[in-house]
């Protein structure tokens, strides 16, 4: 087992090092350490709460509630693969198997019944070329839109790989100004039953928060599953 551990680390280190002189390649990171932490902004949280919304963790996503809180507004998503460009830059990163269910519950004024609507975002991918967060998007009871462009983002702290002889490679990055794409505004409004110019305007203009990525060429125990999260068919 120790030999396998050394081999897995050596392979990842060598793969990343060789990327500078090769084509872009994707490295399976499910057995190595790497997380993407999503922190919703105060404005996003207020928007959710004002409209009866909350976010629930699905798949291999871990909710990170604050002490004493009954719901979480921060989530940890295991990074399962990283694509490296020939220039030794990160071209993409994926959290396959991670999912978030954005749920809205309202009360029917006539019957008093609880109405639940929502949208599931799964198998997140960071596209560093297009500066977008992609995900499989599934409106409750509908079919999935694969790799749908959900957010545009800004790179606040670029991810630079740091090397220490002989095998240590780490990286840290912060992405901010997460704003829904135009198509995502329309999809969220339809999926969550949102209407009115004021509400739609808030959804469009809200900065939804930050994504913080940390990776290290160290064995992750246990390795995380990289099996894509699939929403049950309607």
C-alpha positions in Angstrom: 0.0 0.0 0.0 2.8 2.4 0.8 4.4 1.7 -2.6 1.1 2.5 -4.3 0.8 5.7 -2.4 4.2 6.8 -3.6 3.5 5.8 -7.1 0.2 7.7 -7.2 1.9 10.9 -5.9 4.7 10.5 -8.3 2.4 10.0 -11.2 0.4 13.1 -10.5 3.5 15.2 -10.0 5.1 13.9 -13.2 1.9 14.4 -15.1 1.6 18.0 -14.1 5.2 18.7 -14.7 5.1 17.2 -18.2 2.0 19.2 -19.2 4.2 22.2 -20.2 5.5 20.2 -23.2 2.4 18.2 -24.0 -1.2 18.8 -25.1 -3.8 19.7 -22.5 -4.5 16.7 -20.3 -7.0 15.8 -17.6 -5.7 14.3 -14.3 -8.0 12.1 -12.2 -7.8 13.9 -8.8 -10.3 11.7 -6.9 -7.5 10.0 -4.9 -5.6 13.2 -4.2 -6.5 16.2 -2.0 -8.6 18.9 -3.5 -11.7 20.9 -2.5 -13.8 23.7 -3.9 -15.5 25.7 -1.2 -18.6 27.7 -2.1 -19.5 30.5 0.2 -22.8 32.3 -0.6 -22.7 36.1 -0.1 -24.8 37.9 2.5 -26.8 39.4 -0.4 -27.4 36.0 -1.9 -28.5 34.6 1.5 -30.9 37.5 2.0 -32.3 36.9 -1.5 -32.9 33.2 -0.8 -34.5 33.9 2.6 -36.7 36.7 1.3 -38.2 34.4 -1.3 -38.6 31.2 0.8 -35.4 29.6 -0.6 -32.7 27.4 0.8 -29.8 25.3 -0.5 -29.4 21.6 0.3 -26.4 19.4 -0.2 -26.6 16.3 -2.4 -24.2 13.7 -3.6 -20.7 14.1 -2.2 -21.2 17.8 -1.2 -20.6 18.6 2.4 -22.6 21.4 4.1 -20.6 23.7 6.3 -23.2 25.3 8.7 -22.1 28.0 11.1 -22.3 27.1 14.8 -25.9 26.9 15.9 -27.3 27.3 12.4 -30.1 25.0 11.1 -29.1 25.4 7.5 -25.8 25.9 5.6 -24.7 28.7 3.3 -21.2 27.3 2.7 -20.5 24.0 1.0 -17.4 21.8 0.3 -17.2 20.1 -3.0 -14.4 17.5 -3.6 -12.4 18.2 -6.8 -12.3 15.0 -8.9 -10.3 16.1 -11.9 -8.1 18.9 -13.1 -7.3 19.7 -16.7 -3.8 21.3 -17.3 -2.9 23.3 -20.4 0.4 23.0 -22.2 1.4 26.3 -20.5 1.1 24.6 -17.1 -2.0 26.5 -16.2 -5.3 25.1 -15.0 -7.8 25.0 -17.9 -10.6 23.4 -16.0 -11.5 21.6 -12.8 -14.4 19.4 -12.0 -16.4 18.3 -9.0 -18.1 15.2 -10.4 -20.6 13.7 -8.0 -21.3 17.0 -6.1 -24.7 18.6 -6.3 -26.8 21.3 -4.7 -30.6 21.4 -4.6 -31.9 25.0 -4.6 -35.4 24.7 -3.1 -38.2 27.3 -2.8 -41.2 26.7 -0.6 -44.2 29.0 -0.7 -47.7 28.9 0.7 -50.8 28.8 -1.6 -52.9 31.7 -0.3 -56.2 30.0 -1.2 -55.5 26.5 0.1 -52.7 27.0 2.6 -50.8 24.1 0.9 -47.0 24.2 0.7 -45.7 24.5 -2.8 -42.2 23.3 -3.5 -40.2 24.1 -6.6 -36.5 24.0 -7.3 -33.5 23.3 -9.4 -30.6 20.8 -8.9 -27.1 21.8 -10.0 -24.7 18.9 -10.3 -21.2 17.8 -11.4 -19.8 21.3 -11.4 -17.0 22.3 -13.8 -14.9 25.5 -13.6 -14.1 26.6 -17.1 -11.1 28.9 -16.8 -11.1 29.7 -20.5 -14.6 31.1 -20.6 -14.6 32.2 -16.9 -17.8 30.3 -16.2 -19.1 27.8 -13.7 -20.9 25.0 -15.6 -23.2 22.3 -14.1 -25.8 19.8 -15.1 -29.0 21.8 -14.3 -32.3 20.0 -13.6 -35.5 21.8 -12.8 -37.6 19.7 -10.4 -39.6 17.3 -12.5 -37.9 18.2 -15.8 -35.1 16.8 -17.9 -31.4 17.7 -17.3 -29.6 20.5 -19.2 -26.0 19.1 -19.3 -23.1 21.4 -18.6 -25.3 24.5 -18.4 -23.5 27.8 -17.9 -24.6 28.9 -14.4 -22.3 31.6 -13.2 -19.7 34.0 -14.7 -16.8 34.6 -12.3 -13.8 36.8 -11.7 -10.4 35.5 -10.7 -9.6 37.3 -7.5 -6.5 35.1 -6.6 -5.1 33.2 -9.5 -4.3 29.5 -9.0 -0.6 29.1 -9.2 1.0 25.7 -8.7 3.8 25.7 -6.2 6.4 23.0 -6.2 8.7 21.7 -3.5 11.3 19.1 -4.2 10.8 16.3 -4.7 7.0 15.7 -5.0 5.1 18.4 -3.2 2.7 20.4 -5.4 0.0 22.7 -3.9 -2.3 25.3 -5.3 -4.7 27.9 -3.8 -7.2 30.1 -5.7 -10.2 32.4 -5.0 -12.9 33.2 -7.6 -15.4 35.9 -6.8 -18.2 38.0 -8.3 -20.3 34.9 -9.0 -23.2 36.3 -11.1 -25.8 34.3 -13.0 -25.5 34.2 -16.7 -28.4 35.6 -18.7 -29.7 32.1 -19.5 -29.3 31.1 -15.9 -31.4 34.0 -14.7 -34.2 32.9 -17.0 -33.8 29.2 -15.9 -33.8 30.1 -12.2 -36.9 32.3 -12.5 -38.8 29.5 -14.3 -37.6 26.7 -12.0 -38.3 28.6 -8.8 -41.5 30.3 -9.8 -40.0 33.8 -9.5 -41.8 36.8 -11.2 -41.8 40.5 -11.2 -39.2 43.0 -12.5 -37.9 43.8 -9.0 -37.2 40.2 -8.0 -35.8 39.2 -11.4 -33.6 42.3 -11.3 -32.2 41.2 -7.9 -31.6 37.7 -9.2 -29.7 39.1 -12.2 -27.7 41.7 -10.3 -26.8 39.7 -7.1 -23.2 38.7 -6.5 -23.7 35.1 -5.3 -20.4 34.8 -3.5 -17.0 33.1 -3.8 -15.4 29.8 -4.7 -12.1 28.9 -3.0 -10.0 26.0 -4.5 -7.2 24.2 -2.6 -5.3 21.3 -4.1 -2.3 19.2 -3.0 -0.5 16.2 -4.4 -1.2 14.2 -1.3 -3.2 11.0 -0.9 -6.9 11.6 0.0 -8.1 8.9 2.4 -10.6 7.6 1.5 -10.6 8.5 -2.2 -13.8 10.3 -3.2 -16.1 8.8 -5.8 -16.0 10.6 -9.2 -19.2 9.0 -10.4 -21.5 11.8 -11.8 -24.5 12.7 -9.8 -27.7 11.8 -11.7 -31.1 13.3 -10.8 -33.9 10.6 -10.8 -36.0 10.8 -13.9 -39.3 12.6 -13.5 
